[in-house]
Structure formats: structure tokens, C-alpha cells
């Protein structure tokens, strides 16, 4: 465990596992080399970011900030050209660029700000939103507007809980969307997510948590996005195989 201390007498400290600390150093170097070449602001900015998330997460469950397994990120990057996460944080991100809730503390580590303030015109994106029904509906509205206005190939891979009793409004909207090119489902208890408190875990064996619900995967794409990143049956098969490989206890490095 790495401890980040701050304050006049270093009395305030935040703990973080060494692998996540190393990832944050890499992210900071990637995004702040010109502005802070000596990295003298790294520890104050790191402390502020960690303190923000400690206040936000508190002692919440391991499902908060849960993330896809690394083999799944590798698969969606290779198969569908995904290079950007729409719901992430410096602590759980896989890619070096992502959207997050707190741009004031996260921007130094690669955040592009909140997803609803992000307006890409093209690209391939992954979305694994917090399970807030209001936010999930707002996400669908935002994605459909972006797909309508896109100037190039645009694709969103959306991962949502397969809640059917009753179905959520976001799930109904996604399935009925004119941009829905394909969908598939990973069955409950047959896949896992990375623990939302992974940055505090010292044992790699605790990294993964079995999902008690199915995960619905929906491809929202405009015509150009569908042509460029077609979700073929073979690619879907490879993606589902990747969901079965989460026993690998590797931690993410910025891609």
C-alpha cells in the first residue's frame, strides 16, 4: 500500500495500492508533462483527487465504481476499436482518456469531464454507467442526439444491468432505438466485474466480484459506425469468451 501524505505536518494521508499509484503516475505524465514537467504538483493533485473520491465513495459497497474486466477491455479495443470510456474515474479507468464526474480533480489524470458535457463527432466508445435510472435515461438521450449529429463513424457499446422485472426505461429505450444495431446478454453469475474499491485492495484475489444480474450489451451506431465496427456473430462470440477470462488478476495500465 502506498500512502499519500499532505498538509503542513503531513498529518493527512490517503492509502492506495501500488499498482494504481503507478498507473496514476503514468496518466499524470501523459497529460501534464508540459504544464508540470518537474511533477512538483503531482502529489497535491493526487491527494485532492483521492480525498474527493473518499468523500464520494465513503464506505460504499464494492459495486460502486465497478468496472469491466481487463480481458473485456482488451477485446472491445481489438474487435470494435474502442479507445475511450464514457463513465470512469482516474482510479478505475482502463484507457488514458475517459469521462468522469469530477473534472476539477480528474483532468490532470486524463478526464475529459462529465459525459453529458462531452460531444464527440466520431469514434468508438464504451459506456458502463452507474445504475441510476435517471442517469441511464439521460445517457440514452445524449447518445441518440450525438448519433444524429455525427459527422463521421460513431459507435457506443453500452453495458447495462438486464433488469426485466420490470424493465428500466433506459433498457426499453435502448432496445427500441433506431440506432440499435445488435444486442447480446451475459448471464448472471457467469461473469464478474472489477471491484469498485480496487484502488484500496492489496490482494489481487479480491479484484473481481460475481455479477448477480445479467449484463445487456447494446451497440448503438450510425451507418458509418456500423460499417466500420460491425458487431458480427464471430466478434460477439469472442467478446463473450473474454467475459469468461476475468480470473486473470491483472490490473489496468493506461492504454
DRENNU-731164 format. One line per field, with one value per atom (N, C-alpha, C): residue in three letters; x, y, z. Coordinates in steps of 0.02 Angstrom, whole numbers. Atoms other than C-alpha are relative to their C-alpha. Example, Ala and Ser with C-alpha at 12.3 -4.5 7.8 and 13.67 -1.06 7.14 Angstrom:
<atoms>
r	ALA, ALA, ALA, SER, SER, SER;
east	45, 615, 45, -42, 684, -39;
north	-59, -225, 60, -59, -53, 55;
up	0, 390, 0, -3, 357, 37;
</atoms>
This chain:
<atoms>
r	UNK, UNK, UNK, UNK, UNK, UNK, UNK, UNK, UNK, UNK, UNK, UNK, UNK, UNK, UNK, UNK, UNK, UNK, UNK, UNK, UNK, UNK, UNK, UNK, UNK, UNK, UNK, UNK, UNK, UNK, UNK, UNK, UNK, UNK, UNK, UNK, UNK, UNK, UNK, UNK, UNK, UNK, UNK, UNK, UNK, UNK, UNK, UNK, UNK, UNK, UNK, UNK, UNK, UNK, UNK, UNK, UNK, UNK, UNK, UNK, UNK, UNK, UNK, UNK, UNK, UNK, UNK, UNK, UNK, UNK, UNK, UNK, UNK, UNK, UNK, UNK, UNK, UNK, UNK, UNK, UNK, UNK, UNK, UNK, UNK, UNK, UNK, UNK, UNK, UNK, UNK, UNK, UNK, UNK, UNK, UNK, UNK, UNK, UNK, UNK, UNK, UNK, UNK, UNK, UNK, UNK, UNK, UNK, UNK, UNK, UNK, UNK, UNK, UNK, UNK, UNK, UNK, UNK, UNK, UNK, UNK, UNK, UNK, UNK, UNK, UNK, UNK, UNK, UNK, UNK, UNK, UNK, UNK, UNK, UNK, UNK, UNK, UNK, UNK, UNK, UNK, UNK, UNK, UNK, UNK, UNK, UNK, UNK, UNK, UNK, UNK, UNK, UNK, UNK, UNK, UNK, UNK, UNK, UNK, UNK, UNK, UNK, UNK, UNK, UNK, UNK, UNK, UNK, UNK, UNK, UNK, UNK, UNK, UNK, UNK, UNK, UNK, UNK, UNK, UNK, UNK, UNK, UNK, UNK, UNK, UNK, UNK, UNK, UNK, UNK, UNK, UNK, UNK, UNK, UNK, UNK, UNK, UNK, UNK, UNK, UNK, UNK, UNK, UNK, UNK, UNK, UNK, UNK, UNK, UNK, UNK, UNK, UNK, UNK, UNK, UNK, UNK, UNK, UNK, UNK, UNK, UNK, UNK, UNK, UNK, UNK, UNK, UNK, UNK, UNK, UNK, UNK, UNK, UNK, UNK, UNK, UNK, UNK, UNK, UNK, UNK, UNK, UNK, UNK, UNK, UNK, UNK, UNK, UNK, UNK, UNK, UNK, UNK, UNK, UNK, UNK, UNK, UNK, UNK, UNK, UNK, UNK, UNK, UNK, UNK, UNK, UNK, UNK, UNK, UNK, UNK, UNK, UNK, UNK, UNK, UNK, UNK, UNK, UNK, UNK, UNK, UNK, UNK, UNK, UNK, UNK, UNK, UNK, UNK, UNK, UNK, UNK, UNK, UNK, UNK, UNK, UNK, UNK, UNK, UNK, UNK, UNK, UNK, UNK, UNK, UNK, UNK, UNK, UNK, UNK, UNK, UNK, UNK, UNK, UNK, UNK, UNK, UNK, UNK, UNK, UNK, UNK, UNK, UNK, UNK, UNK, UNK, UNK, UNK, UNK, UNK, UNK, UNK, UNK, UNK, UNK, UNK, UNK, UNK, UNK, UNK, UNK, UNK, UNK, UNK, UNK, UNK, UNK, UNK, UNK, UNK, UNK, UNK, UNK, UNK, UNK, UNK, UNK, UNK, UNK, UNK, UNK, UNK, UNK, UNK, UNK, UNK, UNK, UNK, UNK, UNK, UNK, UNK, UNK, UNK, UNK, UNK, UNK, UNK, UNK, UNK, UNK, UNK, UNK, UNK, UNK, UNK, UNK, UNK, UNK, UNK, UNK, UNK, UNK, UNK, UNK, UNK, UNK, UNK, UNK, UNK, UNK, UNK, UNK, UNK, UNK, UNK, UNK, UNK, UNK, UNK, UNK, UNK, UNK, UNK, UNK, UNK, UNK, UNK, UNK, UNK, UNK, UNK, UNK, UNK, UNK, UNK, UNK, UNK, UNK, UNK, UNK, UNK, UNK, UNK, UNK, UNK, UNK, UNK, UNK, UNK, UNK, UNK, UNK, UNK, UNK, UNK, UNK, UNK, UNK, UNK, UNK, UNK, UNK, UNK, UNK, UNK, UNK, UNK, UNK, UNK, UNK, UNK, UNK, UNK, UNK, UNK, UNK, UNK, UNK, UNK, UNK, UNK, UNK, UNK, UNK, UNK, UNK, UNK, UNK, UNK, UNK, UNK, UNK, UNK, UNK, UNK, UNK, UNK, UNK, UNK, UNK, UNK, UNK, UNK, UNK, UNK, UNK, UNK, UNK, UNK, UNK, UNK, UNK, UNK, UNK, UNK, UNK, UNK, UNK, UNK, UNK, UNK, UNK, UNK, UNK, UNK, UNK, UNK, UNK, UNK, UNK, UNK, UNK, UNK, UNK, UNK, UNK, UNK, UNK, UNK, UNK, UNK, UNK, UNK, UNK, UNK, UNK, UNK, UNK, UNK, UNK, UNK, UNK, UNK, UNK, UNK, UNK, UNK, UNK, UNK, UNK, UNK, UNK, UNK, UNK, UNK, UNK, UNK, UNK, UNK, UNK, UNK, UNK, UNK, UNK, UNK, UNK, UNK, UNK, UNK, UNK, UNK, UNK, UNK, UNK, UNK, UNK, UNK, UNK, UNK, UNK, UNK, UNK, UNK, UNK, UNK, UNK, UNK, UNK, UNK, UNK, UNK, UNK, UNK, UNK, UNK, UNK, UNK, UNK, UNK, UNK, UNK, UNK, UNK, UNK, UNK, UNK, UNK, UNK, UNK, UNK, UNK, UNK, UNK, UNK, UNK, UNK, UNK, UNK, UNK, UNK, UNK, UNK, UNK, UNK, UNK, UNK, UNK, UNK, UNK, UNK, UNK, UNK, UNK, UNK, UNK, UNK, UNK, UNK, UNK, UNK, UNK, UNK, UNK, UNK, UNK, UNK, UNK, UNK, UNK, UNK, UNK, UNK, UNK, UNK, UNK, UNK, UNK, UNK, UNK, UNK, UNK, UNK, UNK, UNK, UNK, UNK, UNK, UNK, UNK, UNK, UNK, UNK, UNK, UNK, UNK, UNK, UNK, UNK, UNK, UNK, UNK, UNK, UNK, UNK, UNK, UNK, UNK, UNK, UNK, UNK, UNK, UNK, UNK, UNK, UNK, UNK, UNK, UNK, UNK, UNK, UNK, UNK, UNK, UNK, UNK, UNK, UNK, UNK, UNK, UNK, UNK, UNK, UNK, UNK, UNK, UNK, UNK, UNK, UNK, UNK, UNK, UNK, UNK, UNK, UNK, UNK, UNK, UNK, UNK, UNK, UNK, UNK, UNK, UNK, UNK, UNK, UNK, UNK, UNK, UNK, UNK, UNK, UNK, UNK, UNK, UNK, UNK, UNK, UNK, UNK, UNK, UNK, UNK, UNK, UNK, UNK, UNK, UNK, UNK, UNK, UNK, UNK, UNK;
east	42, 0, 44, -35, 63, -42, 36, 18, 20, -11, -2, -16, 8, 25, 1, 4, -17, -16, 11, -31, 66, -61, 92, 43, -37, 140, -11, 13, 92, -48, 45, -46, -58, 56, -175, 28, -26, -149, -56, 45, -235, 39, -33, -194, -24, 16, -187, 48, -44, -119, 53, -58, 49, -12, 11, -11, -43, 42, -146, 40, -44, -20, 45, -43, 96, -39, 42, -47, -14, 15, -90, 62, -62, 92, 6, -3, 86, -50, 51, -77, 19, -20, -12, 56, -55, 147, -26, 28, 45, -35, 44, -68, 28, -24, 36, 74, -72, 215, 18, -16, 212, -16, 22, 118, 38, -34, 211, 57, -53, 373, 38, -36, 452, -44, 49, 293, -4, 3, 302, -72, 70, 112, -35, 32, 82, -31, 26, 63, -58, 59, -51, -62, 57, -162, -25, 20, -161, -38, 34, -208, -71, 67, -353, -47, 43, -419, -19, 15, -406, -49, 44, -490, -70, 66, -632, -36, 33, -666, -13, 14, -651, -65, 61, -785, -61, 55, -891, -20, 13, -874, -14, 7, -861, 16, -8, -880, -51, 51, -997, 23, -12, -1009, 50, -48, -889, -29, 31, -1015, 7, -10, -987, 66, -59, -864, 25, -20, -861, 15, -23, -776, 3, -5, -766, 68, -64, -632, 49, -51, -468, -6, 7, -492, -56, 56, -657, 22, -26, -574, 47, -46, -439, -40, 40, -573, -37, 39, -680, 47, -48, -524, 21, -24, -465, -56, 55, -636, -40, 46, -729, 33, -36, -594, -13, 15, -646, 64, -60, -521, -17, 22, -623, -57, 54, -732, -42, 45, -885, -18, 13, -906, 59, -59, -744, 26, -34, -626, 75, -71, -437, 17, -15, -447, -18, 21, -538, 6, -2, -504, 48, -45, -426, 36, -30, -398, 27, -32, -295, -44, 49, -444, -69, 64, -617, -40, 42, -763, -7, 9, -785, -41, 47, -892, 33, -33, -759, 58, -55, -660, 51, -47, -581, 58, -54, -482, 26, -18, -480, 35, -26, -423, 75, -73, -239, 18, -11, -260, -38, 29, -347, -74, 72, -529, -17, 26, -625, -64, 59, -763, -60, 60, -941, -23, 20, -1012, -54, 54, -1165, 25, -32, -1046, 51, -49, -947, -35, 34, -989, 46, -42, -886, -39, 31, -921, 13, -15, -845, 41, -40, -757, -40, 30, -792, 8, 1, -840, -33, 30, -881, -37, 40, -1017, -24, 22, -1041, -22, 21, -1145, -15, 28, -1186, -73, 67, -1350, -52, 50, -1451, -47, 46, -1608, -5, 4, -1615, 61, -61, -1434, 2, 0, -1455, -45, 45, -1603, 32, -34, -1506, 56, -53, -1363, -27, 30, -1476, -20, 19, -1546, 61, -61, -1371, 31, -30, -1307, -40, 40, -1453, 8, -12, -1427, 68, -67, -1241, 1, 2, -1276, -36, 37, -1398, 44, -41, -1268, 70, -69, -1112, 20, -27, -1001, 44, -41, -905, -27, 23, -919, -1, 9, -986, -33, 24, -1016, 4, 2, -1067, -15, 14, -1052, -25, 32, -1172, -9, 6, -1164, -48, 52, -1320, -22, 29, -1396, -64, 58, -1525, -59, 56, -1664, -66, 60, -1829, -64, 59, -1947, -9, 17, -1997, 62, -57, -1879, 7, -12, -1799, -16, 14, -1843, 59, -60, -1663, 6, -5, -1666, -51, 53, -1831, 20, -20, -1764, 57, -57, -1602, -23, 22, -1690, -42, 43, -1810, 35, -35, -1679, 11, -14, -1664, 75, -72, -1475, 25, -19, -1477, 14, -21, -1378, 1, -2, -1362, 3, -6, -1377, 11, -10, -1325, 0, 5, -1332, 48, -42, -1208, -40, 44, -1297, 25, -21, -1297, 43, -46, -1162, 48, -47, -1069, 52, -50, -966, 10, -18, -885, 18, -25, -839, 59, -54, -683, -29, 24, -713, 6, 0, -761, 49, -49, -639, 70, -62, -495, 62, -58, -381, 23, -18, -383, 19, -10, -360, 73, -69, -191, 4, -1, -239, -35, 29, -267, -59, 54, -382, -67, 62, -511, -24, 14, -514, -68, 60, -667, -59, 62, -847, -51, 50, -976, -62, 60, -1124, -62, 62, -1292, -54, 49, -1384, 33, -27, -1364, 23, -24, -1272, -21, 21, -1354, 52, -48, -1233, -36, 35, -1307, 48, -41, -1220, -43, 32, -1284, 49, -47, -1207, -38, 27, -1239, 21, -14, -1224, 76, -73, -1039, 33, -27, -1004, -14, 17, -1094, 45, -43, -992, 72, -69, -828, 10, -7, -860, -60, 58, -991, 3, 0, -1040, -22, 15, -1031, -8, 10, -1078, 67, -66, -894, 30, -26, -846, -37, 39, -988, 22, -24, -929, 66, -65, -752, -10, 14, -823, -25, 27, -921, 53, -56, -767, 43, -40, -673, -31, 33, -804, 14, -16, -754, 72, -72, -571, 18, -14, -588, 40, -41, -492, 72, -65, -338, 0, 1, -292, 42, -39, -201, -38, 29, -229, 14, -7, -252, 60, -49, -114, -30, 33, -164, 17, -7, -193, -11;
north	-60, 0, 62, -64, 173, 52, -52, 317, 68, -68, 494, 47, -44, 622, 73, -71, 806, 41, -45, 956, 23, -30, 1059, -50, 50, 915, -71, 65, 775, -43, 38, 727, -31, 28, 694, -48, 49, 537, -39, 43, 430, -61, 62, 248, -22, 24, 175, -57, 56, 10, 23, -23, 23, -3, 5, -34, 58, -57, 101, 65, -58, 229, 7, -2, 182, 20, -19, 197, 75, -71, 371, 42, -35, 424, 2, 2, 368, 48, -44, 459, 73, -70, 619, 20, -15, 610, 10, -6, 585, 67, -58, 734, 66, -61, 858, 13, -9, 845, 72, -68, 1016, 50, -49, 1105, -8, 14, 1022, -49, 47, 946, -30, 26, 926, -42, 38, 844, 24, -25, 956, 6, -5, 971, -68, 67, 784, -21, 25, 740, 42, -39, 888, -16, 16, 849, -71, 69, 664, -3, -1, 697, 28, -30, 809, -48, 48, 679, -58, 56, 537, 21, -25, 643, 10, -8, 686, -67, 65, 503, -34, 27, 454, 30, -33, 583, -24, 22, 525, -73, 71, 338, -19, 18, 334, -74, 72, 154, -39, 32, 109, -69, 69, -65, -6, 14, -146, 11, -10, -117, 72, -68, 70, 6, -7, 114, -67, 64, -68, 9, -9, -88, -68, 61, -214, -34, 35, -349, 22, -21, -311, -40, 35, -453, 27, -28, -372, 66, -62, -202, -15, 19, -286, -22, 25, -371, 56, -53, -216, 48, -41, -119, -34, 37, -254, -12, 20, -302, 60, -55, -135, 69, -64, -1, 47, -44, 65, 27, -32, 190, 47, -53, 291, -27, 19, 259, 62, -56, 369, 6, -3, 326, -33, 28, 305, 51, -46, 387, -14, 15, 401, -66, 59, 255, -65, 63, 128, -1, -4, 184, -51, 44, 69, 40, -41, 193, 65, -61, 351, 61, -54, 460, -28, 23, 449, 60, -50, 548, -20, 14, 564, 56, -46, 655, 64, -56, 773, 27, -24, 865, 43, -45, 987, -39, 40, 848, -53, 57, 716, 20, -20, 820, -12, 10, 801, -73, 71, 613, -27, 21, 611, 9, -8, 653, 56, -51, 748, 32, -30, 797, -47, 42, 732, -21, 26, 626, 42, -40, 737, 67, -61, 882, -17, 24, 779, -10, 0, 798, -24, 25, 684, -3, 4, 688, -67, 66, 518, -38, 41, 373, -58, 60, 212, 2, -14, 223, -57, 49, 109, 38, -31, 154, -53, 43, 64, 46, -54, 191, -26, 17, 193, -20, 26, 103, 47, -50, 262, 6, 2, 253, 68, -66, 441, 14, -11, 447, -44, 44, 297, 26, -28, 379, 62, -59, 543, -21, 26, 441, -20, 22, 363, 61, -61, 535, 33, -33, 606, -38, 40, 462, 5, -5, 470, 68, -66, 657, 3, 0, 630, -39, 41, 493, 37, -39, 609, 54, -57, 749, -21, 22, 643, 16, -14, 691, -57, 57, 526, -62, 62, 346, 7, -7, 343, -63, 63, 192, 2, 6, 164, -72, 65, -3, 13, -15, 9, -64, 57, -110, 20, -17, -108, -63, 58, -223, -22, 27, -336, -7, -1, -285, -3, 12, -353, -2, 10, -357, 58, -16, -225, 25, -28, -168, 74, -72, 1, 38, -42, 145, 2, -3, 153, -64, 63, -31, -2, -2, -10, 47, -49, 144, -26, 27, 58, -53, 54, -94, 25, -27, 14, 53, -54, 139, -16, 11, 160, -11, 9, 156, -66, 65, -15, -49, 44, -124, -73, 68, -276, 3, 6, -332, -72, 67, -480, 5, 0, -531, -51, 46, -608, -21, 26, -720, 16, -12, -686, -57, 47, -772, -35, 28, -816, 52, -51, -656, 42, -41, -534, 71, -68, -351, 12, -19, -272, 39, -30, -221, 77, -73, -37, 32, -26, -17, -28, 33, -94, 40, -42, 54, -8, 11, 5, -72, 72, -182, -19, 23, -258, -70, 69, -437, -2, 5, -467, -48, 49, -612, 32, -34, -484, 46, -49, -390, -9, 13, -474, -20, 12, -482, -30, 32, -601, 45, -40, -513, -43, 37, -568, 12, -13, -497, -8, 2, -518, 69, -63, -385, 3, -11, -321, 44, -38, -260, 22, -28, -145, 42, -39, -73, 54, -57, 100, 29, -22, 153, 36, -28, 269, -45, 43, 198, -9, 4, 240, -40, 39, 169, -74, 70, 8, -31, 25, -10, -10, 4, 20, -50, 44, -79, -47, 45, -208, -53, 51, -318, -68, 65, -484, -54, 56, -650, -25, 24, -700, 47, -49, -540, -5, 7, -561, -63, 61, -738, 12, -16, -675, 44, -44, -540, -40, 40, -666, -46, 40, -776, 42, -45, -626, 9, -7, -610, -59, 59, -784, -4, 1, -737, 47, -48, -621, -29, 29, -744, 26, -34, -652, 59, -51, -540, 61, -58, -409, 64, -66, -227, 42, -38, -97, 47, -52, 9, 44, -44, 162, -20, 21, 115, 59;
up	0, 0, 0, 4, -48, 37, -36, 68, -27, 25, 1, 58, -58, 139, -23, 19, 133, 62, -57, 248, 29, -28, 346, 37, -37, 457, -27, 32, 335, 41, -44, 456, -37, 39, 320, -52, 47, 218, -32, 37, 88, -22, 20, 53, -69, 67, -122, -17, 15, -188, -51, 38, -276, -76, 73, -448, -26, 20, -455, 6, -6, -392, -61, 59, -535, -62, 57, -660, 1, -5, -595, -16, 20, -613, -76, 73, -795, -31, 27, -827, 9, -12, -748, -48, 46, -852, -71, 67, -1011, -10, 9, -979, 28, -33, -878, -9, 8, -942, -18, 20, -1025, 55, -51, -885, 65, -63, -740, -12, 20, -809, 59, -58, -637, 46, -38, -568, 73, -68, -414, 25, -20, -416, 2, 5, -435, 66, -63, -251, 27, -21, -205, -41, 43, -355, 12, -15, -317, 66, -65, -136, -6, 9, -189, -34, 35, -310, 45, -45, -183, 55, -53, -49, -27, 31, -169, -5, 9, -206, 67, -66, -23, 27, -23, 17, -40, 43, -131, 14, -8, -103, 72, -70, 86, 10, -11, 141, -41, 41, -1, -23, 18, -72, -57, 52, -193, -70, 65, -333, -25, 21, -333, -38, 43, -472, -27, 30, -529, -74, 69, -698, -36, 39, -839, 12, -6, -828, -55, 48, -917, -66, 64, -1046, -43, 39, -1097, -31, 29, -1120, -59, 55, -1225, -61, 55, -1329, -37, 34, -1363, -36, 36, -1411, -65, 59, -1531, -50, 44, -1602, -26, 17, -1604, 3, 3, -1598, 56, -57, -1427, 30, -28, -1357, 57, -46, -1231, 42, -46, -1077, 16, -13, -1050, 73, -72, -865, 35, -33, -770, 51, -45, -646, -7, 2, -628, 35, -40, -506, -35, 31, -615, -75, 73, -794, -29, 38, -923, -54, 52, -1065, 30, -26, -1047, -6, 3, -1091, 16, -25, -1015, 24, -34, -946, 73, -71, -759, 32, -34, -631, 24, -34, -562, -41, 44, -697, 36, -34, -573, 32, -30, -487, -48, 43, -626, -65, 65, -776, -6, 2, -728, -14, 10, -746, -61, 64, -916, -10, 7, -883, -48, 45, -1016, 27, -30, -895, -1, -2, -871, -70, 65, -1011, -33, 30, -1034, -26, 28, -1073, -54, 49, -1199, -67, 65, -1384, -56, 55, -1496, -65, 66, -1683, -34, 26, -1717, 52, -46, -1629, 26, -29, -1537, 75, -72, -1353, 39, -46, -1206, 55, -53, -1080, 49, -55, -915, 56, -45, -818, 70, -65, -633, -7, 9, -606, 30, -17, -582, -60, 57, -688, -35, 31, -715, -44, 38, -772, -62, 58, -887, -55, 51, -974, -32, 27, -992, -47, 43, -1066, -68, 64, -1199, -41, 36, -1245, -31, 23, -1260, -58, 53, -1366, -65, 61, -1487, -33, 28, -1509, -34, 29, -1540, -66, 61, -1668, -57, 50, -1757, -30, 22, -1768, -23, 14, -1801, -72, 67, -1948, -26, 20, -1952, 33, -33, -1892, 75, -72, -1715, 28, -29, -1604, 76, -73, -1423, 19, -30, -1335, 71, -64, -1188, 40, -46, -1039, 55, -49, -930, 36, -33, -799, -36, 37, -881, 49, -47, -762, -38, 40, -829, 42, -42, -680, 49, 70, -725, -37, 37, -865, 13, -10, -838, -64, 59, -953, -47, 42, -1014, -41, 36, -1061, -57, 52, -1156, -56, 50, -1244, -44, 38, -1295, -49, 44, -1365, -58, 52, -1465, -42, 34, -1525, -74, 72, -1715, -13, 8, -1687, 29, -28, -1602, -57, 55, -1722, 22, -25, -1610, 76, -73, -1430, 19, -26, -1327, 76, -73, -1144, 29, -38, -1023, 61, -52, -898, 71, -69, -710, 27, -33, -606, -48, 48, -766, -21, 14, -768, 62, -58, -649, -22, 10, -632, 46, -46, -560, 58, -62, -381, -3, 2, -367, 49, -47, -222, -15, 19, -320, 19, -15, -283, 73, -70, -98, 15, -12, -120, -9, 5, -85, -30, 25, -132, -68, 67, -318, -1, -2, -271, 14, -16, -213, -56, 52, -378, -33, 39, -455, 44, -36, -396, -49, 43, -471, -8, 13, -552, 12, -16, -480, -51, 52, -630, -69, 67, -817, -22, 29, -917, -73, 69, -1075, -35, 40, -1209, -64, 58, -1342, -41, 47, -1495, -31, 32, -1539, -50, 52, -1706, -55, 62, -1851, -58, 57, -2027, -10, 9, -2041, 55, -55, -1869, -7, 11, -1912, -54, 54, -2072, 25, -23, -1980, 56, -59, -1820, 5, 2, -1871, 55, -53, -1722, -29, 31, -1816, 53, -46, -1737, 27, -21, -1732, 53, -49, -1640, 66, -62, -1516, 38, -32, -1482, 36, -31, -1447, 61, -57, -1333, 60, -54, -1230, 30, -26, -1216, 47, -41, -1146, 69, -64, -1009, 46, -40, -952, 22, -15, -932, 58, -52, -782, 58, -53, -673, -3, 4, -737, 48, -53, -590, -18, 20, -692, 16, -10, -651, -61, 62, -788, -1, 14, -862, -55, 49, -966, -71, 70, -1148, -47;
</atoms>
